Amino acid sequence: MTLASVPSECGDEDRVSNPASAPLSRQHQASAPTDLALLNGVRGLAAIAILFWHYQHFYFPVGLMAPVPGFTAHLPGYAVLWPLYDFGNYAVQAFWMLSGVVFAHVYLSARSSGRDFAINRFARLYPLHLLTFVVVGLLQGAVLSRFGATFIYGPGDGWTALQHLGMASGWGFPRGRESFNGPIWSVSAEVVVYALFWFARPLLRRRPVAAPVLVAAMAMALCAVGLENEIVRCLYHFMLGVALYTLSGALRTGQGVAAAAFGAAVASAAVAAANPSVAIIAGGGAVMLTCLLLERRVGRPLTRVCDWLGDNTYGLYLWHVPVQLSLLLLFPARHALPALASRPAFLVAFLVGMMLLARLSFLLIERPARILIRRRLAGQHSAVAVPAA
């Protein structure tokens, strides 16, 4: 594959509410929505796009990290769903931009310590990452024993295991990204950007538009001179998200801005269709801006659906490779899994099953672990205003 969530394959943030402390500006604070429910929904849809992109894993021969030639002819519903199958990986950039929006919403005006910030990030990301790392290791061991080779990603060793345990598989070290639970690479890259964001917070508060745009431009310049890597790309998209959030505060009081933003989203996506990365920045960014402007205008039923989708995002992202490994072990015949994956009913069952598994993961693993870690490490009266659910 971020997306990471995105990406991001991407980087995922909590469902958030804005702390009523140390406002970035009175005008922005007064007009900011309390919750980012619509963006939670966008995040959930981006995770589903990643599932479509990684659906090609069902067509990987054991021992190879690429699908068989011509596999797209067998993808169910490809004639209609081809944008998701072909470009779902660009959801990673969307995740990174979303993280920039969310972090600006929560932390630019929060009175919280670096310790609390680090504890919140650890509690949010690490428990499920560690669990799925272990599960994938056990499943790949079973696959290796049965077939003599690994499936989807290459065999891991002590060095790549250390990268994953340290959430460093997306930092550019050899083989880390394509071993164990591969999709965590985009979250790994984002962890570095989280730290950079925190240290840059004073500057971002003083220059909430100019500073993130300048940092994004610097990241783009690094890419232009050949110094591009996952962390630099993540930084670029993340800072665009920070600037986007600040822009939403300036526009929220305008008349008809939401409709104009939505039109810009559609037009930008159409114009940039030949370049998916540009389409994510232009079209995806306009969609995010529209969501920020519409947060107070949507009803509770829609916000509940969006929050439900957002809660499931991290589980969708980290559990789908273990599920695909398990399906190979359940259907070990050479052509059994590709034949099943070519059926529309299998696609529907896979998506529904992943959604149910992600929901159980959130309720039984992610949320309880998050609450426990925060209480043990930060105490019940932590200054960080990021809810556990």
C-alpha positions in Angstrom: 0.0 0.0 0.0 -1.7 5.1 4.6 -3.2 5.0 2.6 -2.1 5.8 7.1 -3.2 6.4 8.2 -2.7 7.6 4.4 -2.4 7.5 5.0 -2.6 6.5 5.3 -2.1 4.1 4.4 -2.7 6.7 7.4 -2.5 8.1 10.0 -5.6 8.0 12.3 -6.6 10.4 15.0 -9.2 10.1 17.8 -12.7 11.4 17.5 -12.0 14.9 18.6 -13.5 17.9 20.4 -11.9 21.3 20.7 -10.7 22.2 24.2 -12.0 25.6 25.3 -8.6 27.0 26.3 -5.9 29.3 24.9 -7.8 30.0 21.7 -5.8 30.5 18.5 -7.9 33.5 17.8 -11.2 34.6 19.2 -12.9 34.7 15.8 -11.7 31.2 14.9 -12.5 29.7 18.3 -16.0 31.3 18.2 -16.8 29.8 14.9 -15.1 26.4 15.2 -17.4 23.4 15.4 -17.2 21.3 18.6 -16.8 18.0 16.9 -15.4 16.9 13.5 -18.0 14.3 12.8 -18.1 14.7 9.1 -14.3 14.4 8.9 -14.6 11.2 10.9 -16.8 9.9 8.1 -14.3 11.0 5.5 -11.6 9.1 7.4 -13.7 6.0 7.5 -14.4 6.1 3.7 -10.7 6.6 3.1 -10.0 3.4 5.1 -12.5 1.5 2.9 -10.7 2.8 -0.2 -7.5 1.2 1.2 -9.4 -2.1 1.5 -10.2 -1.9 -2.2 -6.6 -1.1 -3.1 -5.3 -4.0 -1.0 -8.0 -6.3 -2.4 -5.3 -7.1 -5.0 -3.5 -9.1 -2.3 -5.9 -12.0 -3.0 -4.2 -12.3 -6.4 -0.6 -12.4 -5.0 1.0 -15.8 -5.5 2.6 -17.0 -2.3 6.2 -15.8 -2.1 5.7 -12.9 -4.5 4.8 -9.3 -3.6 2.9 -8.5 -6.8 -0.4 -9.7 -8.2 -0.6 -12.1 -11.2 -0.7 -10.3 -14.6 -4.2 -9.4 -15.8 -5.7 -9.7 -12.3 -7.9 -6.6 -12.8 -10.1 -8.5 -15.2 -11.2 -10.7 -12.3 -11.9 -7.9 -9.7 -15.6 -7.9 -8.9 -17.4 -4.8 -10.1 -14.2 -3.4 -11.7 -16.1 -1.6 -14.4 -17.7 0.6 -11.8 -15.3 0.4 -8.9 -12.1 0.9 -10.8 -11.2 4.2 -9.2 -11.1 2.5 -5.8 -9.2 -0.5 -7.0 -6.7 1.6 -9.0 -6.3 4.7 -6.9 -7.3 3.6 -3.4 -3.6 3.9 -2.3 -3.9 7.7 -2.6 -6.1 7.6 0.5 -2.9 7.7 2.5 -2.3 11.3 1.5 -5.9 12.0 2.5 -5.2 10.5 5.9 -2.2 12.6 6.4 -4.1 15.8 5.4 -6.9 14.8 7.8 -4.4 14.4 10.6 -3.1 17.9 10.0 -6.7 19.2 10.2 -7.4 17.3 13.4 -4.2 18.1 15.2 -4.7 21.8 14.4 -8.2 21.6 15.8 -7.2 19.9 19.0 -3.7 21.0 19.8 -3.1 24.5 18.5 -5.3 25.9 21.2 -4.8 23.3 23.9 -2.9 23.8 27.1 -1.3 20.4 27.3 2.2 19.2 28.0 4.5 17.3 25.7 4.3 14.3 28.0 0.5 14.2 27.8 0.8 14.6 24.0 3.2 11.6 23.8 1.0 9.5 26.1 -2.1 10.1 24.0 -0.3 9.2 20.8 1.1 6.0 22.3 -2.2 5.0 23.9 -4.0 5.6 20.6 -1.6 3.9 18.2 0.6 1.3 19.9 -1.6 -1.3 21.5 -3.4 -2.4 18.3 -0.1 -2.1 16.4 1.7 -4.4 18.8 -1.2 -6.9 18.8 -1.5 -7.1 15.0 2.3 -7.3 14.7 2.3 -10.4 16.8 -0.7 -11.9 15.0 0.9 -11.3 11.6 4.1 -12.8 12.8 2.3 -16.0 13.9 0.2 -16.2 10.8 3.2 -15.7 8.5 5.0 -18.4 10.4 2.1 -20.8 9.7 2.1 -19.8 6.0 5.8 -20.3 5.8 5.5 -23.7 7.3 2.8 -24.8 5.0 3.9 -23.2 1.7 7.6 -22.6 2.1 7.2 -18.8 1.6 5.4 -15.8 3.0 2.2 -14.2 1.7 1.7 -10.6 0.7 4.8 -9.2 2.4 8.3 -10.6 2.6 9.8 -12.6 5.4 10.7 -10.7 8.5 13.9 -10.9 10.5 15.2 -9.5 13.7 16.1 -6.1 12.1 12.7 -5.6 10.5 11.0 -6.8 13.7 12.9 -4.1 15.6 11.7 -1.5 13.1 8.1 -2.5 13.6 8.4 -2.7 17.4 9.8 0.8 17.3 7.2 2.0 14.8 10.0 2.9 12.4 9.1 0.7 9.4 8.2 3.8 7.4 11.4 5.7 8.1 13.3 4.4 5.0 15.2 1.6 6.6 15.7 -1.5 4.4 12.9 -4.0 4.1 10.8 -2.6 7.0 7.9 -1.3 5.0 7.4 -4.7 3.1 7.5 -7.0 6.1 5.1 -8.1 9.0 2.0 -5.9 9.0 3.1 -3.7 6.1 0.3 -1.0 6.2 1.6 0.4 9.5 4.4 2.2 7.5 2.2 5.2 6.9 1.4 5.6 10.6 5.1 5.1 11.3 6.0 8.1 9.1 3.3 10.1 10.7 4.7 9.5 14.2 7.8 11.6 13.2 5.6 14.3 11.9 3.6 14.4 15.1 6.8 15.2 17.0 7.7 17.9 14.5 4.2 19.4 14.8 4.5 19.5 18.5 7.9 21.4 18.5 6.6 23.7 15.8 3.4 24.5 17.7 4.5 28.0 19.0 5.3 29.1 15.4 2.1 27.6 14.0 0.1 29.5 16.6 1.8 32.8 15.7 1.5 32.2 11.9 -1.3 29.7 11.5 -1.5 30.0 7.7 1.9 31.2 6.6 3.9 28.8 8.8 2.3 25.5 7.7 2.3 26.6 4.1 6.0 27.5 4.4 6.9 24.1 5.9 4.8 22.4 3.2 6.7 24.3 0.5 10.0 23.3 2.1 9.0 19.6 2.1 8.0 20.0 -1.6 11.4 21.5 -2.3 13.1 18.5 -0.7 11.1 16.2 -3.0 12.1 18.3 -6.0 15.8 17.9 -5.3 15.6 14.2 -4.8 15.4 14.0 -1.0 11.9 12.6 -1.0 10.9 9.9 1.4 7.8 8.9 3.3 8.3 11.3 6.2 8.8 14.3 3.9 5.7 13.4 1.9 3.7 13.0 5.1 5.0 16.4 6.4 3.9 18.1 3.2 0.3 16.8 3.4 0.0 17.1 7.1 1.0 20.8 7.0 -1.5 21.4 4.2 -4.1 20.0 6.5 -3.1 22.5 9.3 -3.4 25.4 6.9 -6.7 24.1 5.7 -8.1 24.1 9.2 -7.0 27.7 9.7 -8.6 28.7 6.4 -11.9 27.1 7.4 -12.1 29.4 10.4 -11.6 32.5 8.2 -14.3 31.3 5.8 -16.9 30.0 8.1 -18.7 33.3 8.5 -19.1 33.8 4.7 -22.4 33.3 2.9 -22.6 30.4 0.5 -19.0 29.3 1.1 -19.9 25.7 1.7 -21.6 25.4 -1.7 -18.7 27.1 -3.4 -16.2 24.8 -1.6 -18.2 21.7 -2.7 -18.2 22.9 -6.3 -14.5 23.6 -6.1 -14.0 20.0 -4.8 -15.8 18.5 -7.8 -14.1 20.8 -10.3 -10.7 20.3 -8.9 -11.0 16.6 -8.8 -12.2 16.5 -12.4 -9.3 18.8 -13.6 -6.7 16.9 -11.7 -8.0 13.4 -12.7 -4.9 12.7 -14.7 -2.8 13.2 -11.6 -4.3 11.4 -8.6 -1.9 13.0 -6.1 -2.9 16.4 -7.2 -6.6 15.3 -7.1 -6.2 14.4 -3.4 -4.7 17.7 -2.6 -7.1 19.8 -4.6 -10.3 17.8 -4.6 -9.8 16.0 -1.3 -8.8 19.2 0.4 -11.9 21.0 -0.9 -14.0 18.2 0.4 -12.4 18.4 3.9 -13.0 22.2 3.8 -16.6 21.7 2.9 -17.0 19.2 5.8 -15.5 21.7 8.3 -17.9 24.4 7.1 -20.9 22.1 7.3 -20.3 20.6 10.7 -23.0 22.6 12.4 -25.5 22.2 9.6 -26.0 18.4 9.6 -28.3 16.4 11.8 -27.4 14.0 14.6 -28.2 10.8 12.6 -25.5 11.6 10.0 -22.9 12.6 12.6 -23.5 9.3 14.5 -22.9 7.3 11.3 -19.8 9.4 10.6 -18.4 8.9 14.1 -19.1 5.2 13.9 -17.1 5.0 10.7 -14.3 7.0 12.1 -14.0 4.8 15.2 -13.6 1.8 13.0 -10.8 3.3 10.9 -7.7 2.1 12.7 -9.0 -1.4 13.0 -9.9 -1.6 9.3 -6.3 -0.4 8.5 -4.5 -2.9 10.7 -6.6 -6.0 10.6 -7.1 -6.5 6.9 -3.7 -8.1 6.3 -4.1 -10.6 9.2 -7.6 -11.5 7.8 -6.1 -12.1 4.3 -3.4 -14.3 5.7 -6.0 -16.3 7.6 -8.1 -16.7 4.5 -5.1 -18.2 2.7 -4.7 -20.7 5.5 -8.4 -21.6 5.3 -8.4 -22.0 1.5 -4.8 -23.3 0.8 -5.5 -24.7 -2.7 -3.4 -22.8 -5.3 -6.3 -21.1 -7.1 -8.9 -21.2 -4.4 -8.5 -17.7 -2.9 -8.3 -15.8 -6.3 -11.3 -17.7 -7.5 -13.3 -16.8 -4.4 -12.1 -13.2 -4.5 -13.4 -12.8 -8.0 -17.0 -13.3 -6.8 -19.0 -10.2 -5.9 -20.5 -12.0 -2.9 -17.0 -12.5 -1.5 -16.2 -8.8 -1.9 -19.3 -7.9 0.0 -18.6 -10.4 2.7 -15.0 -9.2 3.0 -16.0 -5.6 3.4 -18.9 -6.4 5.9 -16.7 -8.8 7.8 -13.9 -6.3 8.1 -16.3 -3.6 9.3 -17.6 -5.9 12.0 -14.1 -7.0 13.1 -12.9 -3.4 13.2 -15.9 -2.5 15.4 -15.2 -5.3 17.8 -11.5 -4.2 17.8 -12.5 -0.7 18.7 -14.9 -1.7 21.5 -12.9 -4.6 23.0 -9.3 -3.7 22.4 -8.5 -0.1 21.2 -10.8 1.9 23.5 -10.2 -0.1 26.7 -6.4 -0.1 26.1 -6.4 3.6 25.4 -8.3 4.4 28.6 -6.1 2.1 30.7 -2.8 3.5 29.4 -3.9 7.1 29.8 -5.1 6.5 33.3 -2.0 4.6 34.3 0.5 7.0 32.7 -1.2 10.4 32.8 -3.7 10.0 35.6 -7.5 10.6 35.3 -7.1 14.3 35.3 -4.8 14.7 32.3 -4.8 18.1 30.8 -5.2 16.8 27.3 -8.7 17.3 26.0 -8.9 14.3 23.7 -11.8 12.0 24.6 -11.2 8.3 24.8 -14.1 7.4 22.5 
